[in-house]
Amino acid sequence: MSSNTLTHPELAALIQARAGVAIDPVQLERPGVSFDEFGVDSLGLLGVVGELENRHGVKVTNGAESAKTPAEFLELVNSAFTTKAGA
């Protein structure tokens, strides 16, 4: 299996599935872009976090659902995955 690193395309797919918002993954990579610009709120991100925890068996860092930007969200999630991989 590939590494447990969440990518922009995977995040876009999860947001569409869990928050019902379709986003071009390239748009998530724009520097400084925020979830607000896409209409994704903390409740939507909470659904994404829940899906990731179920899928990977990893407790995602508290506060990931409050991330303001995709970059911040990916950093929090991927650090949780890295911590688990090193455990």
C-alpha positions as a Markdown table, in Angstrom:
| # | Residue | x | y | z |
|---|---|---|---|---|
| 1 | Met | 0.0 | 0.0 | 0.0 |
| 2 | Ser | 1.1 | 3.6 | -0.6 |
| 3 | Ser | 2.3 | 5.8 | 2.2 |
| 4 | Asn | -0.2 | 7.3 | 4.6 |
| 5 | Thr | 0.1 | 10.8 | 3.3 |
| 6 | Leu | -3.1 | 12.7 | 2.5 |
| 7 | Thr | -2.8 | 14.5 | -0.8 |
| 8 | His | -4.8 | 17.4 | -2.3 |
| 9 | Pro | -6.7 | 15.1 | -4.7 |
| 10 | Glu | -7.7 | 12.8 | -1.8 |
| 11 | Leu | -8.7 | 15.7 | 0.3 |
| 12 | Ala | -10.9 | 17.1 | -2.5 |
| 13 | Ala | -12.5 | 13.7 | -2.9 |
| 14 | Leu | -13.2 | 13.4 | 0.9 |
| 15 | Ile | -14.6 | 17.0 | 1.0 |
| 16 | Gln | -17.0 | 16.1 | -1.9 |
| 17 | Ala | -18.0 | 12.8 | -0.2 |
| 18 | Arg | -18.3 | 14.1 | 3.4 |
| 19 | Ala | -19.1 | 17.8 | 3.0 |
| 20 | Gly | -20.9 | 17.7 | -0.3 |
| 21 | Val | -18.7 | 20.4 | -1.9 |
| 22 | Ala | -16.9 | 19.7 | -5.2 |
| 23 | Ile | -13.5 | 21.3 | -5.4 |
| 24 | Asp | -10.8 | 21.1 | -8.1 |
| 25 | Pro | -7.8 | 19.7 | -6.2 |
| 26 | Val | -5.6 | 22.2 | -7.9 |
| 27 | Gln | -7.6 | 25.0 | -6.2 |
| 28 | Leu | -6.7 | 23.4 | -2.8 |
| 29 | Glu | -3.0 | 23.9 | -3.6 |
| 30 | Arg | -3.2 | 27.7 | -4.1 |
| 31 | Pro | -1.1 | 29.5 | -1.5 |
| 32 | Gly | -3.2 | 31.2 | 1.2 |
| 33 | Val | -6.5 | 29.7 | 0.0 |
| 34 | Ser | -9.0 | 29.1 | 2.8 |
| 35 | Phe | -11.8 | 26.6 | 3.2 |
| 36 | Asp | -14.2 | 29.5 | 3.6 |
| 37 | Glu | -13.6 | 30.3 | -0.1 |
| 38 | Phe | -15.1 | 26.9 | -1.0 |
| 39 | Gly | -17.9 | 27.0 | 1.5 |
| 40 | Val | -16.4 | 24.2 | 3.6 |
| 41 | Asp | -17.1 | 24.7 | 7.3 |
| 42 | Ser | -15.8 | 23.0 | 10.5 |
| 43 | Leu | -18.7 | 20.6 | 10.4 |
| 44 | Gly | -17.7 | 19.5 | 6.9 |
| 45 | Leu | -14.1 | 19.1 | 8.0 |
| 46 | Leu | -15.3 | 17.1 | 11.0 |
| 47 | Gly | -16.9 | 14.6 | 8.6 |
| 48 | Val | -13.6 | 14.4 | 6.7 |
| 49 | Val | -11.6 | 13.9 | 9.9 |
| 50 | Gly | -14.0 | 11.1 | 10.9 |
| 51 | Glu | -13.7 | 9.4 | 7.6 |
| 52 | Leu | -9.9 | 9.6 | 7.8 |
| 53 | Glu | -9.9 | 8.2 | 11.3 |
| 54 | Asn | -12.1 | 5.3 | 10.2 |
| 55 | Arg | -10.1 | 4.6 | 7.1 |
| 56 | His | -6.6 | 4.7 | 8.7 |
| 57 | Gly | -7.2 | 3.8 | 12.3 |
| 58 | Val | -5.4 | 7.0 | 13.3 |
| 59 | Lys | -6.6 | 9.6 | 15.8 |
| 60 | Val | -6.3 | 12.9 | 13.8 |
| 61 | Thr | -4.9 | 15.8 | 15.8 |
| 62 | Asn | -7.5 | 17.7 | 17.8 |
| 63 | Gly | -8.2 | 20.9 | 16.0 |
| 64 | Ala | -7.9 | 19.6 | 12.4 |
| 65 | Glu | -11.6 | 20.3 | 11.9 |
| 66 | Ser | -10.8 | 23.9 | 12.8 |
| 67 | Ala | -8.1 | 24.3 | 10.2 |
| 68 | Lys | -8.6 | 27.4 | 8.1 |
| 69 | Thr | -6.6 | 26.3 | 5.1 |
| 70 | Pro | -6.1 | 23.1 | 3.1 |
| 71 | Ala | -2.3 | 23.4 | 3.8 |
| 72 | Glu | -2.9 | 23.6 | 7.6 |
| 73 | Phe | -5.4 | 20.7 | 7.5 |
| 74 | Leu | -3.0 | 18.5 | 5.5 |
| 75 | Glu | -0.1 | 19.3 | 7.8 |
| 76 | Leu | -2.1 | 18.3 | 10.9 |
| 77 | Val | -3.5 | 15.1 | 9.3 |
| 78 | Asn | -0.1 | 14.0 | 7.8 |
| 79 | Ser | 1.7 | 14.7 | 11.1 |
| 80 | Ala | -0.8 | 12.3 | 12.8 |
| 81 | Phe | -0.1 | 9.7 | 10.1 |
| 82 | Thr | 3.6 | 10.2 | 10.5 |
| 83 | Thr | 3.4 | 9.8 | 14.3 |
| 84 | Lys | 1.5 | 6.6 | 13.9 |
| 85 | Ala | 3.9 | 5.2 | 11.3 |
| 86 | Gly | 6.8 | 5.9 | 13.6 |
| 87 | Ala | 5.2 | 4.4 | 16.6 |
